[in-house]
Amino acid sequence: MKKKFLFGLTLVASLCLMILSGCGSSSASKQTSAKSKQTITFWTMELKPTFTKYFKGVIAQYEKENPNITIKWQDLPQASLQNKLLATTAGGKAPDVVNSFSELTMALASKGALANMDKLMTKKELAVYNKNLLDTGRYRDNTLYALPWYHTPEVQLYNKDLFAKAGLTPPQTYADVVRDSKTMKDKTGAFLYTPNFFQHILTLNNIPVISKDGKKAVFNNKQSLKILTQLTDLVKKGEMSKTGWGSWQAMENLYAKEKVATVTSGPQVLANVKSNSVNEWNKSAAAQTVADKKGGLVMSPVQDIVVPATSEHQKAAAKFALYLTNTANEVAFCKQATIFPTTNKALKDPYFTSDTKTLEGQLRAEGVKASLHISDAVLKVPNATDIVNTINSIPDAVYTDGKTPKQALKDAEVKVDKYLKNN
C-alpha cells in the first residue's frame, strides 16, 4: 500500500499454533510450558511492503515484552481478506486480531461474528480513545465490537485566487454554500462547491437516516427537505454541478481545471492534487470542510481492530489490539502514512500541528482539528449498502428525473422502509 488507507478486510482462516517447548524436562513441565505459549494470528490488508519495517518493529517489541506470545502477521489483498473473513461467520476458525473497517465491522457484528470488546477490556483501557471515534465501533445495541485504529477526516482544499477574485472566504457551512454559490459563479465562472453523497450530507446536518432500533426510515423531514431543495435549486440555476457528488475523481478534475473553487476529501487524497496539478496545488490553501455549522460534524472513514468471536485466544488478542492502538504506536504509524490517530493523547501530539509552512502541514493541522468531532456515517444494519444507494440517488431523482424534492424523499423513504422490514 502506498500511503493509502486500509479500507476493507477479510480474513484468511489461520490456526493459532501452540509453541511447544523442546528440551529434556519432565512431562508436567512440558505441558505447563505449552499452555503458557500462544501464537496470535494478526491480519492486515495490503500493507506490505510499504509498512513492513514498521509492523515488524511493533511485533518484535511486543514479543520482547511478552515472551510467551508469538505474533504471526499475514497481509492479504482486500478482496481476499474480506471474503475470507465473512466466510468465518459460517463456522470454522478465524484469526485472532484483524484490521477491519466500519462497514465490514457492522456487517460482522450483525452476524455475531465478533468478540465483545466491552467484556475483554476495562473502562479505563477504553477511556484512552476519543469517544466519537470509539463509538464508531458500537453496534445498534451499544455493544463495542472494534477498537478505532486510525481515520482520515475530510478537510477542504480551496483555490486562493478564485476566492480573492470573488471576494469570498471558503464556505464553512451549508448556509455559506447557498449564499455564496451565485457570487462565485458570476465573478469567476467556477462552481463554489461540489457536495458529498446525500447520505453524508444528512449525517453532517445531524439528520438521522434510520431509527435507533434500525426498523424505520426517519430522514424524510422538514430539515432534509430544506437542504435538498436548496442544493437542487443551485443545480437548476447552474450554480452547482449536477455530477460528481461524492466522487473524488470528478471533484479533482473540476478543481484542476478551475471549474470548482473547493475540493473536499481526506488529506491523503488531497495530496494527489500536487501530483496531478501542481499549478493548482501552488494556488491552494487548507480549511475546515463544510458542515451544518462552523466546527460541526466532519466525515471520517475509520479503520478498526477487531477480534473474531471464533478466536481461541481472545484475551491475548485483546491485549495485542490495545498495544497496536496505543498512543506511541499510533503516532509512529501516522508519521509514515497520511492518517490520523484515535487516542486522546495522540490527537494532541505536536507532530500534527508543528508544520504551518507547507500545505501538507496545513492539511494535517486541519485534519487533527476535524478529528475531534467526526462521524463515519455508517448505517448499522445488515443491508446498509442498498439503503445508502437509495438515499444517495435522491438528488438525481430531482434534477434528472424531474421529481419534486418532497416526492423524491417520500419515494426513498418507502423503499428504505422495505429494506429495513427485511432485516
Secondary structure, 3 states (H helix, E strand, C coil): CCCCCCCCCCCCCCCCCCCCCCCCCCHHHHHHHHHHCEEEEEEEECCCCCCHHHHHHHHHHHHHHCCCEEEEEEEECHHHHHHHHHHHHHCCCCCCEEEEEHHHHHHHHHCCCECCHHHHCCHHHHCCECHHHHHCCECCCCCECCEEEEECCCEEEEEHHHHHHHCCCCCCEHHHHHHHHHHHHHHHCCECCCCCCHHHHHHHCCCCCECCCCCCECCCCHHHHHHHHHHHHHHHCCCCCCCCCCCHHHHHHHHHCCCECEEEECHHHHCHHHHHCHHHHHCEEEECCCECCCCCCEECCEEEEECECCCCCHHHHHHHHHHHCCHHHHHHHHCCCCCECCEHHHHCCHHHCCCCCCHHHHHHHHHHHHHHHEECCCCCCCCHHHHHHHHHCHHHHHHCCCCCHHHHHHHHHHHHHHHHHCC
